[in-house]
Amino acid sequence: MIHVVGAGVAGLAAALALARAGRSVTLHEASPEAGGRARALPDGTDNGTHALVGANRAALRFLDRIGARDGWIEPEPAGLPVLDLADGSARRVALAPAGWRDPALRPAGLTPVGLLALLRLALPGRDRAVAEAMRAHPALLRGFVDPLVIAALNTPVGEASTRRLAAVLRRVALPGAARLLVARRGLGPDLVAPALAALQRAGARFAPGARLREIAVSEGRATALRFGPAEVALDPADAVLLATPPWESARLLPGLRVPDAHAPILNLHFARRAEGPVRFLGVLGGLCQWVLVRPEGVAVTVSAADAEAQEDSATLAPRAWAEIRAAAAAFALPGPWPEEPPPCRAIKERRATPRHRPGPPLNPPMRPLGNLWLAGDWTDPVLPATIDAAVRSGEAAARRLLRAG
């Protein structure tokens, strides 16, 4: 028996790989539902404006494996609509360099010299803060690099790692790699539910609602998993794959090196129901960064939200709604868009991801015990913590476990 602990994206990917390899798998989850940070809220809406790009090949392959790829659509094939609140300008921006041949699709501040600076940023080199590397190009930093860093690294540019950003830039520069994709209905129906269904078909068991309190260890091996009053004894042939957040992994494995600083994400969910296509918009110079419009509602994500996570939700909602209305008017989104904000739910994830700062990668041991392997987006030494990194880590941990017999 293999016990996968943590039913976030990494745990789902690991459990599916193991079950399809013919192993007996139980997937444990502390909360009542699977999904982790990619979970759906109780009303079925997503916790945020989660998106993938074509470069997220591991995540897209996972969607294919669980039969969910058709649920992901490209909402803005003509370029990302971006409203700059500083001057009211509205433009479409191509996310791939190939699209910048059209002047109308170039990011603000992109000049030949700025393009060279971006190319240098994508190359291996000294790891430093992104703002320092781009300080000679403030317009390009504000109009393109900063939103990219915030979205991909969830870390302010003043402290974000150029090495991590370079890994992202190299991947999105490839043909088709910058295509922006979102779940048509949401992560619940278009990722988590299909993953659980695929696990069931593969013979895995899902055990939600029980938090792992302790891992009993003897002679370098896990001997039991203690879920509250219940204890699961581990036979010599059993194995554990731990796919929990870094602070939980450190609690369960004292002495394990994990990230020591995290960045928050603020998500605002407006209960606006109206017919119309799925849209994805960017906003510069305001509270909102990304706005996802679905017929079921409007979601706003504010990444690296150090200040916003401290602000009262009662003031956040009207600020965000005013910006949403401005973006809707700028890009002629079908209405109505009333002045009064609809009911809003604020979700503040205070430890959403590690802060991706310059410095050597963490490189935690992938097999800290003889029969226990680690997974999680925070373990990737190159890519930032994203859905794609979570899938990559879960599948890599499963391969290591299977190779060990």
Disulfide bonds with the S-S distance in Angstrom:
none
